[in-house]
Amino acid sequence: MISLLLEDMTFEQDIRELLMAFYPDEKYIYTNEDVSLSLLLSKDETNYHIKIKDEGNLLEFSSPLRETKFDTKNDLKRNIYTNLLKLGNKELPWGTLTGIRPTKIVMEMLENDMSLEDIKKHLKEVYLVSDKRIKLCTDTAKNEFNILKKIDYKNGYSLYIGIPFCPTRCLYCSFTSYSITQWKKDTDTYVEALCKELLAVSKMYKGKKLQTIYMGGGTPTSLEGYQLSKILNVVKKNFDLSNLLELTVEAGRPDSITREKLEDLKTAGVDRISINPQTMQQKTLDLIGRHHTIEDIYESYQLAREVGFENINMDFIIGLNGETLEDVSDSFTKVRSFAPESITIHSLALKRAARLNTENKREIMDNDLILSMINTATDTCTDLGLEPYYLYRQKNMAGNLENIGFSKLGKECLYNILIMEEKQTIIACGAGTSSKIVFGDGRIERIETVKDPKLYIERLDEMIMRKESMHGID
């Protein structure tokens, strides 16, 4: 347990999140109790004064009040960071950065014509980022910067189609998903409702350029082929696709993929799919609730190639329970034989709703081990000729690291970048989805859709009205 006793709460969140990066599994309180570590902060006219106490150590230091809040905050975080290292903590790969979008900082500097050398210096001096993460961040931001030149922010938009069903719920998952087995008899009703919402949205956005479409979930291919075709045919018939740059479907789990479904997707114009093993270790698949084999992964991938898909992504998770560095190395040795067009690497981030948390099955891994696993994965991507093109972080992420997408040149997922950059409107249809409306002044408004498919069907007209009420407002 860690105690925060702050006379001034201005930077409470920044201080707490920095401490959480060093001590991710501690509880944080704001009273003076018997704790493993306490941080006391007071303030006078010119300085913050900080005391950090743990078992047997007391560190006292000051941090200046600067002309701007930005400089004051970063000085304070750097001073706390360097003193925490004195307590035996190891350096963090991302230094004092705790936000979810480190590339945003670099993108803004690139847009202001700052040189790459100055950007790297800024990341090192202001945020204490490691050399390896500086390279990763700047490489990713450069690729994003060039990719996004083709995007029309003012007149364009993207479409997300949500399918909230899965064959089973994985142990680590916190997303809104429902068992396809339990919903089997009602999926036609859900598809009908979804098509009605898509039709309404197509009318709202006539005259706008639809640039990317992403069907995710859940596991979209848990639906039948005819249901997927029905949804995509509604899109083809009612939306102007003349400006469309990509159409992605998360095929996802190998146990939901068939030749018929892949052929239906291909016929409907899908040009990018994702097949997501998460690991190539059978023992781990069994543990996390994946009811398929390693051989199923190979077979579904081969099917996709035979059907004609030339842009396939594969997702992997680093930090899964029981996995060793050797397991991760073996998984990525096997990935080399697939040679997919893109690979997305996730550091395990556990949210409260994940069964791995709620059932107390979480295994805490050493941060150095997680870092070695991530480096093994990213090195494989580099060896395969893939380049980083999008990057983001989450709270409670293993090793305080990141999720990162690698791809071959020209095979990037534009939607993945757009959802993180928040510069283009993304309209989301289906249960449990969230639309982001981006206005000319940079303001963002969100439109939530109810999570439960039954309520979504019952309240569909209300969900459509929510979108209509926001549409056309500047």
GUKE-60312 format. One line per 5 residues: number of its first residue (from 1); their letters; for each residue x, y, z of C-alpha. Coordinates in steps of 0.02 Angstrom, whole numbers, plus 32768, in hexadecimal, padded with zeros to 4 digits. Each point is the difference from the previous one (the first is absolute). Example, Ala and Ser with C-alpha at 12.3 -4.5 7.8 and 13.67 -1.06 7.14 Angstrom:
1> AS> 8267/7F1F/8186; 8045/80AC/7FDF
//
This chain:
1> MISLL> 8000/8000/8000; 803F/80AE/7FD2; 7FCD/80A2/8055; 7FF5/80A6/7FA4; 7FFA/8096/8076
6> LEDMT> 7FF4/8096/7F8D; 7FE9/80B2/803D; 7FE0/8035/7F4C; 7F98/7F8A/7F93; 8027/8056/7F5A
11> FEQDI> 806F/7F72/7FC2; 7FB3/7F72/8066; 7FD4/7F98/7F67; 80AC/8019/7FB2; 8058/7FCD/80A1
16> RELLM> 7F8E/7F6A/801D; 8011/7FBF/7F4E; 80BD/8010/8008; 8004/7F9E/80A3; 7F8B/7F7E/7FB3
21> AFYPD> 807F/7FE6/7F75; 8080/7FCE/8084; 7F86/7FA9/8076; 7F70/7FC1/7F92; 7FAD/7F8B/807B
26> EKYIY> 7FFB/8070/8099; 7F66/8050/804B; 8009/80BF/8010; 7FB8/805B/8097; 7FFC/80B4/8039
31> TNEDV> 8011/7FEA/80BC; 8096/7FEE/8073; 8002/7F46/8026; 8080/7F75/800D; 8030/7FEA/7F49
36> SLSLL> 808F/7FBB/7F98; 8024/80AA/7FB4; 7FC2/80B1/801B; 8015/80A0/7F9D; 7FE5/80A6/8058
41> LSKDE> 7FF4/80A0/7F9C; 7FFA/80B2/8041; 8011/80A7/7FA9; 8043/80AE/801E; 800D/8098/7F8E
46> TNYHI> 808F/7FBC/7F97; 8009/7F42/8013; 7FAA/7F5C/801E; 8050/7FA0/808F; 7FF6/7F44/7FF8
51> KIKDE> 8025/7F75/807D; 7FFF/7F4B/7FC9; 8008/7F7E/808A; 8009/7F45/7FF1; 803C/7F7A/8078
56> GNLLE> 80A6/8045/803D; 8016/8091/7F87; 7FD1/80B8/8000; 801E/806E/7F68; 7FE3/80BC/800A
61> FSSPL> 800C/8072/7F68; 7FB2/8098/7FAE; 7FBA/8026/7F54; 7FEF/80B4/7FC0; 7F61/8059/7FD0
66> RETKF> 8020/8033/7F4C; 7FAE/8084/7F92; 7F8A/7F83/7FB0; 7F99/7F73/8047; 804A/7F8D/7F7B
71> DTKND> 80B3/8021/8038; 7FD4/7FF5/80B8; 7FAB/7F58/7FE6; 808E/7FB5/7F9D; 8085/803D/8079
76> LKRNI> 7F9D/7FB4/808F; 7FEB/7F59/7FA6; 80B9/7FF9/7FD3; 8034/8024/80B3; 7F8C/7F7C/8047
81> YTNLL> 8039/7F84/7F7A; 80BA/8017/8021; 7FE7/7FEF/80BB; 7F99/7F62/7FEC; 8095/7FB7/7FA4
86> KLGNK> 8068/8020/809D; 7F8D/7F87/805C; 8039/7F74/7F8E; 7F79/800D/7F7C; 8032/7FE0/7F4C
91> ELPWG> 7FF1/8080/7F76; 7F5B/7FFE/7FA2; 8007/7FEB/7F42; 7F8D/8096/7FE9; 8050/8068/808A
96> TLTGI> 7F83/8079/804C; 7F81/7FED/7F73; 7F61/7FB1/8040; 7F84/8035/7F78; 7FB3/7F87/7F85
101> RPTKI> 803E/8057/7F61; 80BA/8026/8006; 8004/8015/7F43; 7F89/8094/800F; 8090/8066/804A
106> VMEML> 8070/7FD4/7F6E; 7F76/801C/7F7E; 7FE2/80B0/8041; 80BB/8027/7FF6; 800A/7FBA/7F4F
111> ENDMS> 7F6B/806C/7FCE; 8060/8096/8044; 8097/7FD2/7F93; 8070/7FD1/8092; 8097/7F9A/7FCA
116> LEDIK> 800B/7F48/802E; 809F/8022/8062; 7FA8/8085/806A; 7F6A/7F8E/801B; 806E/7F74/8041
121> KHLKE> 805B/807B/8071; 7F5A/803E/8044; 7FC4/7F4F/8029; 80A3/7FDA/8058; 8013/80A1/8064
126> VYLVS> 7F4B/8028/802B; 7FB7/7F51/8016; 809B/7F92/801F; 7FC7/7F83/7F7C; 8077/7F70/7FD9
131> DKRIK> 8060/8002/7F5C; 7FA4/7F65/7FC0; 7F55/804C/8024; 8035/80A7/7FB4; 802A/7FA6/7F5E
136> LCTDT> 7F5E/7F9C/8006; 7F98/809C/8021; 8052/806D/7F7C; 7FFF/7F76/7F7C; 7F47/7FE2/8021
141> AKNEF> 7FD4/80B9/7FFD; 805F/801C/7F5D; 7FA0/7F72/7FAD; 7F5A/8040/8047; 8028/80AF/7FC4
146> NILKK> 801B/7FC5/7F4D; 7F6D/7F87/7FFF; 7F84/8081/803E; 8026/8078/7F71; 7F7E/7FA1/7F9A
151> IDYKN> 7F76/801B/8081; 7F7C/8087/7FE9; 7FD7/8035/80B1; 7F81/8086/7FD2; 7F96/7FA2/7F81
156> GYSLY> 802B/7F4C/8029; 7FC5/7F86/8084; 8017/7F4B/8033; 7F82/7F79/802B; 800D/7F7F/808B
161> IGIPF> 7F89/7F6B/8000; 7FF4/7FA5/80A6; 7FDA/7F46/8012; 7FFA/7FDD/80BB; 8005/7F41/7FF8
166> CPTRC> 808D/7F84/801C; 800D/7F41/8000; 8038/800D/80B7; 8042/808C/806D; 80BD/7FFE/8016
171> LYCSF> 8048/8009/80AF; 8056/80A8/7FE6; 7F71/8056/7FA2; 7FA3/8097/8043; 7FA6/802E/7F5F
176> TSYSI> 7F45/7FF7/7FF2; 7FDF/7F55/7FB4; 7F78/7F7D/800B; 8003/7F45/7FE2; 7FCB/7FDA/7F4E
181> TQWKK> 7FBB/7F59/803F; 7F86/8057/8075; 7FD0/8081/7F7D; 7FF8/7F8C/7F69; 7F43/8007/7FE9
186> DTDTY> 7FFD/80BE/800F; 8093/8034/7F94; 7F8F/801A/7F68; 7F9F/8080/8066; 80A1/8057/8031
191> VEALC> 803B/8004/7F4B; 7F58/804B/7FCA; 8011/8089/8082; 80B4/8023/7FD0; 7FD1/800E/7F48
196> KELLA> 7F77/807B/802C; 807C/806C/805F; 807E/7FF7/7F70; 7F79/8037/7F86; 7FD5/8095/806F
201> VSKMY> 80B7/8032/800E; 8018/7FF3/7F43; 7F78/8084/7FEA; 804B/8072/8085; 80AB/7FFF/7FAD
206> KGKKL> 7FD3/8010/7F49; 8079/807B/7FB2; 808D/7FD0/8076; 8094/7F94/7FCF; 8000/7F54/8052
211> QTIYM> 80B9/7FD5/8009; 8011/7F68/8071; 7F8D/7F76/803F; 802B/7F8E/8091; 7F94/7F6F/803A
216> GGGTP> 8036/7FC8/80AD; 7FBB/7FBA/80A0; 7FF8/7F87/804F; 8024/7F89/7F72; 7FA3/8031/7F60
221> TSLEG> 801B/7F54/7FB3; 7F9E/7FB1/808F; 7F6C/8033/7F92; 7FCE/7F93/7F6D; 8040/8029/7F52
226> YQLSK> 7F55/8036/7FC1; 7FEF/8079/8093; 80AA/804F/7FDD; 7FD0/800F/7F48; 7F5B/8053/802D
231> ILNVV> 8057/8084/806A; 8086/8024/7F7E; 7F81/8004/7F72; 7F9E/8087/805D; 80A3/8062/800A
236> KKNFD> 8026/7FE7/7F46; 7F52/8032/7FC7; 7FE6/8097/806F; 80A9/8051/801E; 806A/805A/7F7E
241> LSNLL> 809E/7F95/7FFC; 8059/8061/7F76; 8079/804C/807F; 8017/7F63/8068; 80B6/7FDA/8029
246> ELTVE> 7FE9/7F5F/8064; 7F7D/7F84/803D; 803C/7F97/8093; 7FA7/7F70/8056; 8045/7FB5/809F
251> AGRPD> 7FEF/7F49/7FD5; 8053/7FE8/80A9; 7FF7/7F53/8049; 802F/7F6C/7F92; 7F70/7F99/8048
256> SITRE> 7F85/8079/7FAF; 804F/8001/7F51; 7FC1/7F96/7F6F; 8022/8003/7F46; 7F4B/8034/7FDF
261> KLEDL> 800D/8097/8074; 80A6/8035/7FB5; 7FB9/7FF3/7F50; 7F68/8066/8035; 8073/8087/8047
266> KTAGV> 806B/8002/7F64; 7F67/800D/7F8F; 7FC1/8092/806A; 809F/8062/7FDF; 805E/7FE4/80A3
271> DRISI> 80B8/8020/7FDC; 804D/7FEA/80AD; 7FDE/7F7E/8086; 8049/7FD9/80A9; 8021/7F4F/803E
276> NPQTM> 802F/800B/80B7; 805C/7F6E/804F; 8039/8069/8099; 8081/7F75/801D; 8044/7F66/7FA9
281> QQKTL> 8007/7F9B/80A2; 7F77/7F7E/8014; 800C/7FFF/80BF; 7FDC/80BB/8001; 7F6F/7FF2/7F86
286> DLIGR> 7FB2/7F7F/8074; 801C/806D/8099; 7FB3/809E/7FB8; 7F65/7FA7/7FC0; 8027/7FF1/7F47
291> HHTIE> 7FAC/7F61/7FC3; 806F/7FE3/7F6A; 80AA/7FB7/7FD7; 80A1/8046/7FB9; 7FDA/7F9B/7F63
296> DIYES> 7F5C/805F/7FEF; 8064/80A2/7FF5; 8069/7FBB/7F71; 7F65/7FBF/7FA6; 7F9C/80A1/800D
301> YQLAR> 8094/8066/7FC4; 801B/7F8C/7F6C; 7F46/800A/7FD6; 8009/80BE/7FFE; 8093/7FFA/7F87
306> EVGFE> 7FA6/7F83/7F90; 7F65/806F/7FFA; 806F/8090/7FC7; 801D/8071/8095; 80A2/8061/7FE8
311> NINMD> 7FFA/806A/809D; 7FF8/7F98/809F; 8024/803D/80AF; 8028/7F91/8095; 7FEC/8037/80B6
316> FIIGL> 806D/7FC3/8090; 7FFA/8024/80BA; 809C/800F/806B; 7FEF/7FDA/80BA; 7F83/7F71/7FFB
321> NGETL> 7FFC/7F93/809C; 8086/7F7A/8009; 805F/8034/7F64; 80BD/8006/8006; 807A/805E/7F92
326> EDVSD> 8020/7F5A/7FA8; 7F46/7FEF/7FDC; 7FF8/80AD/7FB3; 809E/7FDF/7F9C; 7FB4/7F5D/7FBF
331> SFTKV> 7F5C/8057/7FD2; 805B/8083/7F9A; 8070/7F7F/7FAE; 7F5F/7FAF/7FC2; 7FBC/80A9/7FC7
336> RSFAP> 8090/800C/7F85; 7FB6/7F70/7F9C; 7F5C/8062/7FEB; 8053/80A2/7FC7; 7F5F/8067/8017
341> ESITI> 7FF2/80AF/7FBA; 7FEC/8046/80AF; 8017/7FCC/80B5; 7FB3/8055/8096; 8056/7FE7/80A7
346> HSLAL> 7F9C/801F/809E; 8047/800D/80AF; 7F80/7FAE/8071; 7F93/8086/8050; 7F86/7FC0/8081
351> KRAAR> 7F63/8061/8024; 7F89/7FE0/808F; 7F87/7F9F/7F93; 807F/7F80/7FC4; 7FE6/7F51/804A
356> LNTEN> 80BC/7FF8/801D; 7FE6/8089/8081; 7F54/7FD5/8042; 802D/7F49/801C; 80A9/802D/804F
361> KREIM> 8062/7F9D/7F7F; 8076/808C/7FD2; 80B9/7FD8/8004; 8075/8093/801E; 8096/7FFE/7F8B
366> DNDLI> 80A6/8056/8019; 800D/80A0/7F9A; 80AA/7FCF/7FBA; 7FB5/7F5D/7FC1; 7F70/805C/7FAC
371> LSMIN> 807B/8078/7FAE; 8068/7F6E/7FBE; 7F62/7FAF/7FBA; 7FCC/80A1/7FAA; 80AE/8016/7FB7
376> TATDT> 7FFC/7F4E/7FBE; 7F5A/8023/7FAA; 8031/80A9/7FB7; 80A8/7FBC/7FC3; 7FA2/7F78/7FA2
381> CTDLG> 7F92/8083/7FAE; 8099/8062/7FCA; 8050/7F62/7FBA; 7F62/7FE1/7F99; 800F/80AD/7FB2
386> LEPYY> 7F6E/804A/8062; 8002/80B3/803E; 7FA5/804C/8096; 7F6B/8069/7FCC; 7F94/8017/809B
391> LYRQK> 801F/7FF9/80BA; 7F9B/801C/809D; 8005/7FD5/80B8; 7F7D/7FD1/8081; 7FF0/8006/80BC
396> NMAGN> 8036/7F63/805E; 806A/7FC9/7F6C; 8083/7F79/801B; 80AD/804C/8019; 7FBC/80B1/7FE7
401> LENIG> 801A/7FDF/7F47; 7F94/8013/7F64; 7F93/7FB8/7F77; 8051/8015/7F57; 7FD0/7FD8/7F4E
406> FSKLG> 8083/7FCF/7F7E; 7FDE/7FEE/7F47; 804A/7FF7/7F54; 8003/80A4/7FA2; 7F52/8024/7FBC
411> KECLY> 7FAB/7F79/8069; 7FDF/8068/809B; 7F54/8007/8051; 7FCB/80B5/7FEC; 7F6E/7FE9/8078
416> NILIM> 8077/7FCE/808C; 805D/80A4/7FED; 7F62/8069/7FF0; 7FAF/7FB8/809D; 8098/8037/8065
421> EEKQT> 8021/80A8/7FAD; 7F4D/803D/8019; 8007/8077/7F6C; 7F79/7FB1/7F94; 7F4B/7FD8/802C
426> IIACG> 7FE2/7F47/801D; 7F4B/7FC7/7FFE; 7FE6/7F5C/805D; 7F68/7F91/7FE7; 7FCD/7F6C/806B
431> AGTSS> 7FEF/7FD3/80B7; 8088/803F/8075; 804F/8076/7F82; 8036/80B4/8016; 8000/8083/7F75
436> KIVFG> 807A/8092/8002; 7FC4/809E/7FAA; 8091/8077/7FDA; 7FCE/80B6/7FE8; 805C/8087/7F9F
441> DGRIE> 8046/804E/809F; 804B/7F59/8037; 7F76/7FDE/807E; 7FCD/7F49/800F; 7F55/7FC1/8032
446> RIETV> 7FDC/7F49/8023; 7F5F/7FA3/7FDE; 7FEF/7F5F/8064; 7F95/7F6D/7FCE; 7FB8/7F8B/8084
451> KDPKL> 806B/7F65/801C; 7F7D/7F78/8013; 7FC9/7FBF/7F54; 7F4E/7FE5/8040; 7FF4/80B5/803B
456> YIERL> 8052/803A/7F5E; 7F77/7FAB/7F9C; 7F76/8042/8071; 8044/80B2/8002; 8040/8007/7F4E
461> DEMIM> 7F9A/809A/7FD0; 8049/805C/8095; 80B1/7FCE/7FCD; 7FE1/8045/7F51; 7FB5/80A0/8047
466> RKESM> 809D/801B/8068; 8066/8004/7F61; 7F81/806D/7FA4; 8000/807F/808E; 80BD/8015/7FF1
471> HGID> 800A/7FFC/7F42; 8014/80A8/7FAC; 802C/8060/809F; 809C/806D/7FEB
//
